Amino acid sequence: MASKAASEAPAGGAAGAPDPRLPGETAADRAPERYPVAEPGGKYLAPGVAGAAKILVVGPLGVGKTTLIGTVSEIRPLSTEALMTRAGARVDTRGGRTKTTTTVALDFGRITLDGDLVLYLFGTPGQQRFLPAWRDLAKGALGALALVDTRDPAASFDALGNLEDLDLPFAVAVNAFPGSPVHSEDDLRVALDLLPSTPLVSCDARDARSSVLALIALVRHLVHAATESS
């Protein structure tokens, strides 16, 4: 379903062109087969692209936002991960003991669906204290994918409440962590206080196919909502 831009060239660019790699970055780091770099003068998007949409990926700390964007992005994703400080660790208690970094500004990636629709994915910081930055990122967004961890569904209440306050359409994706409790859809809808019209799907943020399907569920919801309001 997702397709890479046909006109993008491998890292290193055309003959005689400047090396597009970042300072200190090696060809192996760039992984050109995964994250192509546009050839100088070339197009970043495939010729058949007909539209684009800004989409937020939201959820609490450690729910898998950075992982999902990195999994589906057809370009090298931008991530603003920073080491968690001792002061932050006292209040950022989610994510398990192995969680040593956190998004402090945004994650960014891009995916093309069906060759003609580009989604620009903006991952928000998970902590509520970053709400001012969160709201700035929401400007111009058409919708959001909200990730939920069934080991702690209540941790998602802030993110879902923010989306409702902004009147931003969203779909909910339950990220399948190893050992996560399994609940029925009805129970999850009650626990998360979701409207019947809000899509609720399962995904594995590490798996490209299931993550793309979650995004497709959101796009279908946005199309239906736009059709209903027109």
Beta strands, then each sheet from edge to edge (+ up, - down):
strand 1: 8-9
strand 2: 37-38
strand 3: 51-58
strand 4: 78-83
strand 5: 101-113
strand 6: 117-123
strand 7: 143-148
strand 8: 170-175
strand 9: 200-203
sheet 1: 1+ 2-
sheet 2: 4+ 5- 6+ 3+ 7+ 8+ 9+
end
